[in-house]
Amino acid sequence: MRHETDMDRPHSEQLQYVGDTRIQALVSIYMSGDARLARSAIEQLDASRTAEGATFSRAPSWLPQYIPPFSLFWIAMVHDCWRYVGDEEFVPRCRPA
């Protein structure tokens, strides 16, 4: 049953949109206490950042698409890792972004 409540159309949507990914990362952290998926998403989205500091709205993607609030959601995802997991080693690595 978890598959039906934790997935968002996996057969047709193959990209991680930041808005959806943050919610799924929080569900994963709450249900398992494991932040590896959240960290992976944060790192992939960080790799999409432009020189101006904005992230793509989805990752991994070679085609640029920007939804401005999603860059702020990336910051919120880093905060979630710090607040809910207490990940003191991972968060400072994201600070230069």
For each residue, the residues with C-beta under 8 A, 3 or more apart:
1: 4 5
2: 5 6 31
3: 6 7
4: 1 7
5: 1 2
6: 2 3 24 27 28 31
7: 3 4 10
8: 13 20 24
9: 12 13
10: 7 13
11:
12: 9
13: 8 9 10 17
14:
15: 58 59 60 61
16: 20 21 41 44 45 58 59 60
17: 13 20 21 57 58 70
18: 21 22 45 55 57 58 59 67 70 71 73 74 77
19: 22 23 67 69 70 73
20: 8 16 17 23 24
21: 16 17 18 24 25 41 45 77
22: 18 19 25 26 73 76 77 80
23: 19 20 26 27
24: 6 8 20 21 27 28 37
25: 21 22 28 29 35 37 38 41 77 80
26: 22 23 29 30 38 80 84
27: 6 23 24 30 31
28: 6 24 25 31 32 34 35 37 38
29: 25 26 32 33 34 35 38 80 84 85
30: 26 27 84
31: 2 6 27 28
32: 28 29
33: 29 85
34: 28 29 37
35: 25 28 29 38 39 81 84 85 87 90
36: 39 40
37: 24 25 28 34 40 41
38: 25 26 28 29 35 41 42 77 80 81 85
39: 35 36 42 43 81 87 90
40: 36 37 43 44
41: 16 21 25 37 38 44 45 59 77
42: 38 39 45 46 74 77 78 81 90 94
43: 39 40 46 47
44: 16 40 41 47 48 59 60
45: 16 18 21 41 42 48 49 55 56 59 74 77
46: 42 43 49 55 74 94 97
47: 43 44 59 60
48: 44 45 55 56 59 60 61
49: 45 46 53 54 55 97
50: 53 54 55 64
51:
52:
53: 49 50 71 97
54: 49 50 66 68 71
55: 18 45 46 48 49 50 59 70 71 74
56: 45 48 59 61 64 65 66
57: 17 18 65 66 67 70
58: 15 16 17 18 61 65
59: 15 16 18 41 44 45 47 48 55 56
60: 15 16 44 47 48
61: 15 48 56 58 64 65
62:
63:
64: 50 56 61
65: 56 57 58 61
66: 54 56 57 70 71
67: 18 19 57 70
68: 54 71 72
69: 19 72 73
70: 17 18 19 55 57 66 67 73 74
71: 18 53 54 55 66 68 74 75
72: 68 69 75 76
73: 18 19 22 69 70 76 77
74: 18 42 45 46 55 70 71 77 78 97
75: 71 72 78 79
76: 22 72 73 79 80
77: 18 21 22 25 38 41 42 45 73 74 80 81
78: 42 74 75 81 82 91 94
79: 75 76 82 83
80: 22 25 26 29 38 76 77 83 84 85
81: 35 38 39 42 77 78 84 85 87 90 91
82: 78 79 85 86 87 88 91
83: 79 80 86
84: 26 29 30 35 80 81
85: 29 33 35 38 80 81 82
86: 82 83
87: 35 39 81 82 90 91
88: 82 91 92
89: 92 93
90: 35 39 42 81 87 93 94
91: 78 81 82 87 88 94 95
92: 88 89 95
93: 89 90
94: 42 46 78 90 91 97
95: 91 92
96:
97: 46 49 53 74 94
